[in-house]
Amino acid sequence: MSKYTDEVKKAADGLEQAENFLSSARGRLNTVRGHKGQEGYSVSVNGVTVAVSKMDGRSYQGTLIRGREMIHLGALKALGAEVQEAEESVMKWRDHLKAVTMGGAQ
């Protein structure tokens, strides 16, 4: 392959990886936002697992366990930052791919 083809392939592969990571990050954020549906969710830190949300037997919805609100907010903030970083990475790779393809056409 030519140098130009290699650069385009590298940029396209980087963009694909960034988009896959963004999709995964958005999914994790939505899981926490929605309390993982009826199941609820837990957070693990250094091997210690803390239940944050559980199913409410009356409404069959995920609900926060009393006293765990700050853990939930921290998880939302951390995952929101991960999504933001992933979005920035996607934009960077899109710009790079555009620059490579436009630069090669000149």
C-alpha positions in Angstrom: 0.0 0.0 0.0 1.1 3.5 -0.6 1.9 6.0 2.2 -1.3 7.8 1.5 -3.4 4.7 1.7 -1.7 3.7 5.0 -2.5 7.1 6.5 -6.1 7.0 5.4 -6.5 3.4 6.8 -4.8 4.4 10.1 -7.2 7.4 10.4 -10.2 5.4 9.6 -9.3 2.7 12.1 -8.7 5.3 14.8 -12.1 6.8 14.0 -13.8 3.4 14.2 -12.2 2.6 17.6 -13.1 6.0 18.9 -16.7 5.6 17.8 -16.9 2.2 19.3 -15.6 3.5 22.6 -18.1 6.4 22.5 -21.0 4.0 22.0 -19.8 1.9 24.9 -19.4 4.9 27.1 -22.9 6.2 26.3 -24.3 2.8 27.1 -22.6 2.7 30.5 -23.9 6.2 31.3 -27.4 5.3 30.3 -27.2 2.1 32.4 -26.4 4.2 35.5 -29.0 6.9 34.6 -31.7 4.3 34.3 -30.6 2.3 37.4 -30.1 -0.6 35.0 -33.8 -1.0 34.6 -35.4 -3.1 37.2 -32.2 -4.7 38.3 -30.4 -1.8 39.9 -26.6 -1.6 39.8 -23.5 -1.8 42.0 -20.2 0.0 42.0 -16.9 -1.8 42.6 -13.8 -0.1 43.9 -10.6 -2.1 44.5 -12.6 -5.3 44.7 -15.2 -3.9 47.2 -18.7 -3.9 45.7 -21.4 -1.5 46.9 -25.0 -1.8 45.8 -26.2 1.7 44.7 -29.6 1.0 43.2 -32.0 -1.9 43.5 -35.5 -2.8 42.3 -38.3 -1.2 44.2 -40.8 -4.0 44.9 -43.7 -1.6 44.8 -43.0 0.1 41.4 -40.7 -2.5 39.8 -38.3 0.3 38.9 -34.7 0.8 39.8 -34.3 3.1 42.8 -31.4 4.5 44.8 -30.6 2.8 48.1 -30.8 5.4 50.9 -27.5 7.0 51.7 -25.9 6.1 48.3 -27.0 9.2 46.4 -23.5 10.6 46.3 -22.1 7.4 44.8 -24.8 7.6 42.1 -23.9 11.3 41.4 -20.2 10.5 41.3 -20.8 7.6 38.9 -22.9 9.9 36.7 -20.2 12.6 36.7 -17.4 10.1 36.0 -19.3 8.5 33.1 -20.4 11.9 31.7 -16.7 12.9 31.6 -15.9 9.6 29.9 -18.5 10.3 27.2 -17.3 13.9 26.8 -13.7 12.7 26.3 -14.9 10.0 23.8 -16.8 12.6 21.8 -13.7 14.8 21.7 -11.7 11.8 20.5 -14.2 11.1 17.7 -14.1 14.7 16.6 -10.3 14.6 16.6 -10.2 11.4 14.5 -12.9 12.8 12.1 -10.9 16.0 11.6 -7.7 13.9 11.1 -9.4 11.7 8.5 -10.8 14.7 6.7 -7.3 16.3 6.7 -5.7 13.2 5.4 -8.2 12.6 2.6 -8.3 16.3 1.6 -4.6 16.6 1.8 -4.1 13.6 -0.4 -6.5 14.9 -3.1 -4.5 18.0 -3.7 
